[in-house]
Amino acid sequence: MTSSASPGLARFNSSDAPTAAELLHEVCSSSAWGATVAAGRPYADAESLYAASDAAMAKLTAADLDEAMAGHPPIGRPKPGDPTSNKEQAGMAGASEALKAEMLDNNLAYQEKFGHVFLICATGLTGEDMLAAVKERIGNTPEQEREIVREQLGKINRIRLARLVEEEGTSA
Protein backbone atom coordinates (compact mmCIF):
# COMPACT_ATOMS: atom_id res chain seq x y z
CA MET A 1 0.00 0.00 0.00
CA THR A 2 1.58 3.30 -1.06
CA SER A 3 -0.56 5.49 1.19
CA SER A 4 -0.08 5.61 4.95
CA ALA A 5 -3.86 5.28 5.32
CA SER A 6 -5.00 2.03 6.88
CA PRO A 7 -7.61 -0.05 5.04
CA GLY A 8 -10.24 1.16 7.53
CA LEU A 9 -9.29 4.81 7.00
CA ALA A 10 -9.24 4.34 3.23
CA ARG A 11 -12.74 2.83 3.41
CA PHE A 12 -13.95 5.72 5.59
CA ASN A 13 -12.39 8.30 3.24
CA SER A 14 -14.07 6.74 0.21
CA SER A 15 -17.47 6.13 1.83
CA ASP A 16 -20.45 7.92 0.40
CA ALA A 17 -21.83 10.78 2.52
CA PRO A 18 -24.67 8.80 4.18
CA THR A 19 -22.32 5.94 5.10
CA ALA A 20 -19.70 8.33 6.50
CA ALA A 21 -22.40 10.10 8.52
CA GLU A 22 -23.61 6.76 9.91
CA LEU A 23 -20.08 5.67 10.82
CA LEU A 24 -19.38 8.98 12.55
CA HIS A 25 -22.70 8.89 14.42
CA GLU A 26 -21.55 5.59 15.94
CA VAL A 27 -18.48 7.45 17.20
CA CYS A 28 -20.28 10.58 18.46
CA SER A 29 -23.97 11.52 18.49
CA SER A 30 -23.32 15.21 17.79
CA SER A 31 -24.47 15.97 14.26
CA ALA A 32 -22.32 19.14 14.20
CA TRP A 33 -19.22 17.14 15.13
CA GLY A 34 -20.03 14.48 12.52
CA ALA A 35 -20.65 17.02 9.77
CA THR A 36 -17.39 18.82 10.50
CA VAL A 37 -15.34 15.62 10.59
CA ALA A 38 -16.99 14.25 7.44
CA ALA A 39 -16.36 17.51 5.57
CA GLY A 40 -12.62 17.16 6.22
CA ARG A 41 -12.30 13.93 4.26
CA PRO A 42 -10.10 12.52 2.88
CA TYR A 43 -7.65 12.20 5.77
CA ALA A 44 -4.04 11.31 4.99
CA ASP A 45 -3.63 9.33 8.19
CA ALA A 46 -5.29 8.56 11.51
CA GLU A 47 -3.52 11.45 13.27
CA SER A 48 -5.10 13.91 10.82
CA LEU A 49 -8.51 12.42 11.54
CA TYR A 50 -7.93 12.65 15.31
CA ALA A 51 -6.82 16.28 15.00
CA ALA A 52 -9.96 17.09 13.01
CA SER A 53 -12.06 15.36 15.67
CA ASP A 54 -10.38 17.37 18.43
CA ALA A 55 -10.88 20.63 16.54
CA ALA A 56 -14.56 19.82 15.91
CA MET A 57 -15.05 18.91 19.58
CA ALA A 58 -13.53 22.21 20.69
CA LYS A 59 -16.12 24.13 18.65
CA LEU A 60 -19.23 22.33 19.90
CA THR A 61 -21.87 24.50 21.52
CA ALA A 62 -23.63 23.52 24.75
CA ALA A 63 -26.52 22.13 22.68
CA ASP A 64 -24.08 20.11 20.55
CA LEU A 65 -22.49 18.68 23.70
CA ASP A 66 -25.94 17.76 25.01
CA GLU A 67 -26.62 15.94 21.74
CA ALA A 68 -23.29 14.11 22.02
CA MET A 69 -23.94 13.09 25.64
CA ALA A 70 -27.40 11.79 24.77
CA GLY A 71 -25.69 8.96 22.89
CA HIS A 72 -23.96 7.67 26.03
CA PRO A 73 -25.65 5.37 28.54
CA PRO A 74 -25.05 5.90 32.26
CA ILE A 75 -21.96 4.24 33.72
CA GLY A 76 -22.95 0.81 35.00
CA ARG A 77 -25.95 0.60 32.69
CA PRO A 78 -24.67 0.07 29.13
CA LYS A 79 -27.24 -0.16 26.38
CA PRO A 80 -28.47 -3.75 26.03
CA GLY A 81 -26.98 -5.32 22.92
CA ASP A 82 -24.51 -2.47 22.42
CA PRO A 83 -21.05 -4.03 22.23
CA THR A 84 -19.35 -0.61 22.23
CA SER A 85 -20.78 0.60 25.54
CA ASN A 86 -20.36 -2.87 27.05
CA LYS A 87 -16.68 -2.91 26.05
CA GLU A 88 -16.06 0.66 27.21
CA GLN A 89 -17.71 0.04 30.57
CA ALA A 90 -16.09 -3.36 31.14
CA GLY A 91 -14.60 -2.09 34.39
CA MET A 92 -18.07 -2.09 35.94
CA ALA A 93 -18.89 -5.63 34.79
CA GLY A 94 -17.02 -7.33 37.62
CA ALA A 95 -17.90 -4.74 40.26
CA SER A 96 -19.69 -5.85 43.41
CA GLU A 97 -23.42 -5.27 43.72
CA ALA A 98 -22.69 -2.74 46.46
CA LEU A 99 -20.36 -0.76 44.17
CA LYS A 100 -22.90 -0.91 41.34
CA ALA A 101 -25.63 0.38 43.67
CA GLU A 102 -23.38 3.18 44.91
CA MET A 103 -22.52 4.08 41.32
CA LEU A 104 -26.22 4.21 40.45
CA ASP A 105 -26.93 6.52 43.40
CA ASN A 106 -24.05 8.80 42.42
CA ASN A 107 -25.07 8.75 38.74
CA LEU A 108 -28.57 9.89 39.74
CA ALA A 109 -27.22 12.65 42.02
CA TYR A 110 -24.87 13.81 39.26
CA GLN A 111 -27.66 13.80 36.69
CA GLU A 112 -29.92 15.73 39.06
CA LYS A 113 -27.24 18.39 39.55
CA PHE A 114 -25.99 18.74 35.97
CA GLY A 115 -28.97 17.63 33.88
CA HIS A 116 -27.06 14.97 31.94
CA VAL A 117 -25.37 11.61 32.43
CA PHE A 118 -22.02 11.36 34.14
CA LEU A 119 -19.65 10.99 31.22
CA ILE A 120 -16.16 9.61 31.55
CA CYS A 121 -13.80 7.85 29.19
CA ALA A 122 -14.28 4.53 30.99
CA THR A 123 -11.93 2.47 28.83
CA GLY A 124 -9.35 0.88 31.10
CA LEU A 125 -10.92 2.16 34.33
CA THR A 126 -12.16 -0.02 37.15
CA GLY A 127 -15.52 0.39 38.81
CA GLU A 128 -13.73 1.94 41.77
CA ASP A 129 -12.00 4.46 39.46
CA MET A 130 -15.31 5.51 37.95
CA LEU A 131 -17.02 5.79 41.33
CA ALA A 132 -14.16 7.93 42.68
CA ALA A 133 -14.39 10.18 39.60
CA VAL A 134 -18.15 10.78 39.89
CA LYS A 135 -17.78 11.55 43.59
CA GLU A 136 -15.00 14.04 42.85
CA ARG A 137 -16.69 15.67 39.87
CA ILE A 138 -20.08 16.18 41.52
CA GLY A 139 -18.45 19.04 43.43
CA ASN A 140 -17.65 20.91 40.21
CA THR A 141 -19.53 23.91 38.91
CA PRO A 142 -21.63 23.34 35.77
CA GLU A 143 -19.08 25.33 33.77
CA GLN A 144 -16.16 23.22 35.02
CA GLU A 145 -18.07 20.05 34.36
CA ARG A 146 -19.02 21.10 30.82
CA GLU A 147 -15.33 21.43 29.92
CA ILE A 148 -14.45 18.12 31.58
CA VAL A 149 -17.24 16.47 29.60
CA ARG A 150 -15.86 18.02 26.38
CA GLU A 151 -12.42 16.58 27.21
CA GLN A 152 -13.85 13.15 28.06
CA LEU A 153 -15.91 13.06 24.86
CA GLY A 154 -12.77 13.91 22.90
CA LYS A 155 -10.96 10.94 24.45
CA ILE A 156 -13.90 8.63 23.74
CA ASN A 157 -14.10 9.85 20.14
CA ARG A 158 -10.38 9.18 19.60
CA ILE A 159 -10.74 5.60 20.90
CA ARG A 160 -13.78 4.98 18.73
CA LEU A 161 -12.16 6.56 15.67
CA ALA A 162 -9.11 4.36 16.21
CA ARG A 163 -11.38 1.31 16.10
CA LEU A 164 -13.01 2.65 12.94
CA VAL A 165 -9.76 3.21 11.07
CA GLU A 166 -8.20 -0.06 12.25
CA GLU A 167 -11.13 -2.24 11.16
CA GLU A 168 -10.24 -4.66 8.41
CA GLY A 169 -13.77 -5.62 7.41
CA THR A 170 -16.67 -3.57 6.15
CA SER A 171 -18.23 -1.41 8.85
CA ALA A 172 -21.50 -0.31 7.40
Phi, psi and omega in degrees: 000125184278334178274154176277359180286134177290164177303321179295319178292319178299318178297315179299313180301325184265001179296149173290164186303313179298322179293315178299317179298318179295316179299317181290326178296330176291334178279312184211134184282355179285119179293327178295315177300311182300317180296319180294314181294317180298322182294339181276357181293151000276151177259136182291327182202173183298321181299324177294320177296315179298319180296320178295320177299313180299317180295319178295320180297319182298334184265358183293139176281173177302319179295321178296319178296320177300317179297320179294317181293330181299339180275001183247126177285158176300147176300132181091352179224064180298155179297130178302133178077007180259100183295332180294307181292327176297316180294315183294329181259021183304332180297338177272343186301318182265007181291152178293160177298325179295317179295318179299318179294319178294323177296317178300313179301316180290323175303314182295319178295319178298312181298322178297318182288315189258345178081013177206168181296153171290120184244127178214146173286097189277349182303123178085357180266149174273168175302320179297320178300314182293319178297316178299320181294316181295321179296321179290315187286339181295340177279354180288161170282161176303324180294316177299316184294323179301318180287325175295319178298317178301315180296315180295319176298320178301318178296315179299315180300318179298316180297315181291322176295322178300318177298318181298313185281343179269348182297136179271325184270180177286138185261335188256000000 
